Amino acid sequence: MRSMSRDHAHVQEFFGARAADWDSRFPDDGPAYAAAVAELGLREGDRVLDAGCGTGRALPPLRAAVGPPGLVLGADVTPGMLQAAARAGRDREGRLLLTDVAALPLRSRSLDAVFAAGLIAHLPDPAGNLRELARVVRPGGVLALFHPIGRRALATRQGRRVTPDDLRAEPNLRPLLAGAGWRMASYVDEDDRFLALAVRGA
Ligand SMILES: C[S@@+](CC[C@H](N)C(=O)[O-])C[C@H]1O[C@@H](n2cnc3c(N)ncnc32)[C@H](O)[C@@H]1O
């Protein structure tokens, strides 16, 4: 395991405390994850990373999309989340990596796609971390930034308001992605889903 910084300590504490009942808090999200994964356009044999995979809720649809010859990786910095993923048997769908997405133990251009659900708001250096995700994806490969509810609904659930400086707001996200090597191809922010798709530049 690589050494973890104080940034990680906060994330690990927050999500570690929520890992055991993460899936039972959101029992009906499965179809939304499957629909978002479908938008990646994966093919049999593709190589895909679930960045910030948590309990691995996206791993079954990712495995279904790439089939037995494909490569499915789930990376997360919180040990308790990966332990919950393994307890749920999701380590059979993909290989679990305890690692920070800021420094992935993967070769450059080795993947076809990255799926990241609920991750980006928790990153201490979104621009740098999105650049690291771009590093490991081949040109033309795809990134999905997903959340099973939209920004406004999430803010309401968390007892706050959406502010203009929210980095997932389209006017902020598009240049953030562009600066990190991604071209935003589509953007949806509705009550029942947030999904931004981006393509890795050459
Ligand atoms: C909101 S949860 C989402 C989990 C999962 N993707 C899902 O949709 O159920 C965010 C996850 O990102 C992980 N995470 C946050 N920062 C990370 C980082 N720098 N590297 C890897 N994982 C990170 C957390 O540990 C947590 O499991």
Ligand as a Chemical Component Dictionary entry (heavy atoms), coordinates in Angstrom:
data_LIG
# 
_chem_comp.id                   LIG 
_chem_comp.type                 NON-POLYMER 
_chem_comp.pdbx_formal_charge   0 
_chem_comp.three_letter_code    LIG 
# 
loop_
_chem_comp_atom.comp_id 
_chem_comp_atom.atom_id 
_chem_comp_atom.alt_atom_id 
_chem_comp_atom.type_symbol 
_chem_comp_atom.charge 
_chem_comp_atom.model_Cartn_x 
_chem_comp_atom.model_Cartn_y 
_chem_comp_atom.model_Cartn_z 
_chem_comp_atom.pdbx_ordinal 
LIG C1  C1  C 0  -19.336 8.922  -2.699 1  
LIG S1  S1  S 1  -18.297 7.513  -2.607 2  
LIG C2  C2  C 0  -18.775 6.661  -4.088 3  
LIG C3  C3  C 0  -18.410 5.215  -4.076 4  
LIG C4  C4  C 0  -18.850 4.442  -5.330 5  
LIG N1  N1  N 0  -18.238 4.968  -6.519 6  
LIG C5  C5  C 0  -20.353 4.469  -5.457 7  
LIG O1  O1  O 0  -20.845 5.092  -6.395 8  
LIG O2  O2  O -1 -21.035 3.840  -4.636 9  
LIG C6  C6  C 0  -16.677 8.171  -3.049 10 
LIG C7  C7  C 0  -15.568 7.135  -2.966 11 
LIG O3  O3  O 0  -14.374 7.728  -3.477 12 
LIG C8  C8  C 0  -13.293 7.305  -2.688 13 
LIG N2  N2  N 0  -12.208 8.282  -2.846 14 
LIG C9  C9  C 0  -12.198 9.574  -2.461 15 
LIG N3  N3  N 0  -11.033 10.150 -2.803 16 
LIG C10 C10 C 0  -10.285 9.197  -3.417 17 
LIG C11 C11 C 0  -8.981  9.185  -3.989 18 
LIG N4  N4  N 0  -8.209  10.276 -3.979 19 
LIG N5  N5  N 0  -8.545  8.041  -4.550 20 
LIG C12 C12 C 0  -9.318  6.921  -4.542 21 
LIG N6  N6  N 0  -10.558 6.878  -4.009 22 
LIG C13 C13 C 0  -11.043 8.000  -3.449 23 
LIG C14 C14 C 0  -13.853 7.211  -1.291 24 
LIG O4  O4  O 0  -13.069 6.379  -0.455 25 
LIG C15 C15 C 0  -15.245 6.660  -1.570 26 
LIG O5  O5  O 0  -15.255 5.250  -1.537 27 
# 
loop_
_chem_comp_bond.comp_id 
_chem_comp_bond.atom_id_1 
_chem_comp_bond.atom_id_2 
_chem_comp_bond.value_order 
_chem_comp_bond.pdbx_ordinal 
LIG C1  S1  SING 1  
LIG S1  C2  SING 2  
LIG S1  C6  SING 3  
LIG C2  C3  SING 4  
LIG C3  C4  SING 5  
LIG C4  N1  SING 6  
LIG C4  C5  SING 7  
LIG C5  O1  DOUB 8  
LIG C5  O2  SING 9  
LIG C6  C7  SING 10 
LIG C7  O3  SING 11 
LIG C7  C15 SING 12 
LIG O3  C8  SING 13 
LIG C8  N2  SING 14 
LIG C8  C14 SING 15 
LIG N2  C9  SING 16 
LIG N2  C13 SING 17 
LIG C9  N3  DOUB 18 
LIG N3  C10 SING 19 
LIG C10 C11 SING 20 
LIG C10 C13 DOUB 21 
LIG C11 N4  SING 22 
LIG C11 N5  DOUB 23 
LIG N5  C12 SING 24 
LIG C12 N6  DOUB 25 
LIG N6  C13 SING 26 
LIG C14 O4  SING 27 
LIG C14 C15 SING 28 
LIG C15 O5  SING 29 
# 
